[in-house]
Amino acid sequence: MAIDTIEPSSISAGAASGPRVSFRPSSAIITIAAICLIVVVASAIFAGVLAPQDPQKLAPAMRLKPGMPGFPLGTDAYGRDLLSRILHGGRISLMIGVGAAIVSVTIGLTIGLVSGFFRWADAIIMRIMDGLMAIPSILLAIAVVSLSGASLKTVLIAIIIPEIPRVVRLVRSVVLSAREEPYVEAAIAIGSSLPKILWRHLMPNTFAPLIVQGTYICASAILTEAILSFLGAGINPETPTWGNIMAEGRAFFQIKPSLIFWPGVVLSIAILSINLIGDATRDALDPRMKQRGTGK
Amino acid sequence: MIGKVVEINNLVVSVGTQPDASKILDNVSLQVSEGETLCLVGESGSGKSVTSLTIMGLLPKKILVPTHGSVRLAGEEILTATDRHLRSLRATTMAMIFQEPMTALNPVVPVGKQIDEVLRTHTSLDARSRRKRILEMMEQVRLPDVERIFASYPHRLSGGQRQRIMIAMALVLEPKLLIADEPTTALDVTTQKQILSLIRDLQKDHGTAVLFITHDMGVVAEIADRVAVMRYGHVVETGSLDAILRTPTQDYTRNLLSAVPSLVPRAARPATASAPVVLDTSELTKVYRERSMLGKVREVAAAQDVTLTLHKGRTLGIVGESGSGKSTVARCILRLIDPTSGGIRLIGREISFLSRNLLRPHRKHIQIIFQDPYRSLNPRLTVGETIAEGPVNYGMPKADALKRARELLELVDLPPDAITRYPHQFSGGQRQRIAIARALAMDPDVLVADEAVSALDVSVQAQVLQLLDDIQTRLGIALLFITHDLRVAAQICDDVIVMQHGRIVEQGPAGDILTSPKQAYTQQLLEAAPGRGWDFANFRPLATGMAAPAKTRDIALNS
């Protein structure tokens, strides 16, 4: 055998760096997460068909009733069916979560790539981002909403703006270290154009942290929306969102905890599933991780 | 047995405790006596470091498990010793120094205090006598101005000084055994020479047993009393230094020695003054400006007035120690950084001040291979995509570029099916071949190799050098070869430039520079080259002043 084929054994490499302890969800867990997410998304999409009642119909006689036929999870303080509200609420909440994640990651990625690669742009962009980060995000969101009136669009914008600087910082830090890599210099040497270097050699490095950040933004957007609703600066309280339902249920927590419990459970399942699938996607995008996975 | 400081008998270290677990060390037996230096040599992955970690009791628990055999340190069994007992043994009876002294030292504590900590924990001396003992030790490791260094932070010291501190720390409690794991690999040759002779002298004074781990046969020749050659977790051969270097009995040892490049320059190729000049620089200078907090500007010339000429089909070497500016010159020539002044002419065109866009058409004439094959390939692109990227940039259709990539893989001796695989599926030597294929895809006139074989094991290094030589003969490419290793330079360069502090000290044909240097600095570099008294490939010491032709380098490396 040629000596060239000596592979520094992966085991001795592991010995040098110490034990690697990391949580890698098994494929079974990821399958379950995917099924849960599909169920949650589908039930939000088909809420019109699945919901037993009109989520906005007030029925004073039915206030705070426990589960019964036609009202499987009981009713809230205005006699509205809780299950119907959760199903319909999923539409807005998921839209806000996913929308905020996609838009803020896209904008942040673009700004971050420019900021990380071009020194002259960096100083200007990062000072603006620092300025944005200095304002508490809820305060900024309230200001945006109160300036332009509460609607789905303004709430979304209000949630996205404070998230952008975080994404920019993340992308910038990855680009700053990646652009010093010899393979980036090699790309310059073989005449690759700037957009190509950014797109092909630098951007893929940001995917792993961005996917994690994206799922985090998705979760926190759903929560921020709930906070805005609770403060009266969010979407009209009649329109059900998971946050709205919980905010309203808070006053009756001691009488009827299920008003918070059920939307909370659905919210947790949705966010956990998004996070797990995010992790799995990140691993699948990295060829090194892919091999490690199949090697087991 | 009296005099034996370490005795390892039939040691087996496995991955985990399963009976069918793979063995990292298999039946390793070694002894080191008082006052003796045993060199453990082997290529990466041979189990050298695991052996030393086992002796120190530092194996990662439950991951690497000694399943068989015994390790006795001064008569005491290590494998069954308690953690507590091991901890006290580690300071008082055995000590270890590492490759990278910067990471082994705490950056936020003055070095004197770090040595003091060892004494405070393991002795009952009072503060004054501890300080006296430390200053004494620092003088013994030949540090200058010990009072100042005592209070210095690690980053204020040079690499050699840091390694001296590590040695002082290791020896301050007079251990019976010193384990040195590649302690000079990160150092320049002149510093390496000093550290090696320091270890030798201290050993003589204190009677310490030294287990010296290295991959460098030159270092072995300098320091070893006995040598143990390791491969795949086995001890292949053990013997006295002389026996191993002169009459190795195992094929693997012979191959390992044959692969060591000779310091004697290869036979000069016919000078080709008529060959066209492909690259020349005139008074190339790169100055870095640092602005301190008070607005004072400090200028550092990383390269100054570098003038060189490279002819078609020839190899020009730039040698020098770290910080000599050799890489700065390479990066300026490639315009990866912008030179401060001076000219660079590539195929007759001045490129030193072209803008990024105007430069693009010229880029394909000059290509680079980097030192670290693990970082010079984008891990997310397949080998095919990596090699094809350059030609595609210059308008070749993707399909043609991939076809060319396949041909190039064959040229660099890789299977054509490598094209769809990812870099992590290859060894270091194979990755370096991929990097060479990427550079060749551009049909360059000049190939810059920036320490291109320094990160490779010696046998792989010989193969990659051979490959570069073949390619040059076949394609007539000019090579600019940057290295710190005089042996490598001797084997591949036609002409050599010696650099120090950003300036050219001496230049001329490799045969002249490496056998009869004129400048003191070049002489000093050659003096410091480890194992310069040996002709490893021919298993004999060099007769002084001889110029025996280096043995052919296309040795069979099969085992």
Contacts between the chains, C-beta under 8 A, distances in Angstrom:
chain1	res1	chain2	res2	distance
A	1	B	558	7.3
A	1	B	559	6.5
A	2	B	557	6.0
A	2	B	558	6.3
A	3	B	43	7.1
A	3	B	255	6.8
A	3	B	259	8.0
A	3	B	457	7.4
A	3	B	459	4.1
A	3	B	460	6.8
A	3	B	557	5.0
A	3	B	559	6.9
A	4	B	427	6.8
A	4	B	429	4.9
A	4	B	430	7.0
A	4	B	459	7.3
A	4	B	460	5.4
A	4	B	463	5.9
A	4	B	557	7.4
A	5	B	427	6.5
A	6	B	43	5.9
A	6	B	44	7.0
A	6	B	45	5.7
A	6	B	427	6.7
A	6	B	457	7.0
A	6	B	460	7.9
A	7	B	45	6.7
A	7	B	427	5.2
A	8	B	44	4.5
A	8	B	45	4.0
A	8	B	427	7.8
A	8	B	428	7.8
A	9	B	24	7.2
A	9	B	45	5.1
A	11	B	15	5.1
A	11	B	22	7.1
A	11	B	24	6.0
A	11	B	64	7.5
A	12	B	24	6.1
A	12	B	45	5.9
A	12	B	47	7.1
A	12	B	49	7.2
A	12	B	50	6.0
A	14	B	60	7.7
A	14	B	63	6.7
A	15	B	24	7.6
A	15	B	49	7.9
A	15	B	50	6.3
A	15	B	53	7.2
A	15	B	59	7.1
A	15	B	60	5.5
A	15	B	63	6.6
A	15	B	64	5.3
A	16	B	49	7.1
A	18	B	60	5.6
A	19	B	60	5.6
A	19	B	62	7.7
A	19	B	63	5.5
A	181	B	375	5.5
A	182	B	370	4.1
A	182	B	371	7.8
A	182	B	372	6.3
A	182	B	375	5.0
A	182	B	376	4.0
A	183	B	375	6.6
A	183	B	376	5.4
A	183	B	377	5.6
A	183	B	378	4.5
A	185	B	336	5.4
A	185	B	368	7.5
A	185	B	370	7.3
A	186	B	368	6.9
A	186	B	370	6.9
A	186	B	376	5.8
A	186	B	377	8.0
A	186	B	435	7.4
A	186	B	438	6.8
A	187	B	378	7.7
A	187	B	389	7.0
A	188	B	336	6.3
A	188	B	363	8.0
A	189	B	334	5.8
A	189	B	336	6.9
A	189	B	363	6.3
A	189	B	366	7.7
A	189	B	367	6.0
A	189	B	368	5.2
A	190	B	363	7.0
A	190	B	364	7.5
A	190	B	367	7.1
A	190	B	389	6.1
A	190	B	390	3.4
A	190	B	393	6.2
A	190	B	438	6.9
A	190	B	439	7.9
A	190	B	441	7.6
A	190	B	442	5.9
A	191	B	360	5.3
A	191	B	363	4.3
A	191	B	364	6.0
A	191	B	390	6.5
A	191	B	393	4.5
A	191	B	394	6.3
A	191	B	442	7.7
A	192	B	389	6.3
A	192	B	390	7.8
A	192	B	393	5.4
A	193	B	393	7.2
A	194	B	356	7.9
A	196	B	393	7.4
A	200	B	378	7.7
A	200	B	381	7.4
A	200	B	389	7.7
A	201	B	378	5.6
A	204	B	380	4.8
A	286	B	379	7.9
A	286	B	380	7.3
A	287	B	379	6.7
A	287	B	380	6.2
A	287	B	422	4.5
A	287	B	424	7.0
A	288	B	379	6.0
A	288	B	422	7.5
A	288	B	424	5.0
A	291	B	422	7.7
A	291	B	424	6.9
A	291	B	425	7.2
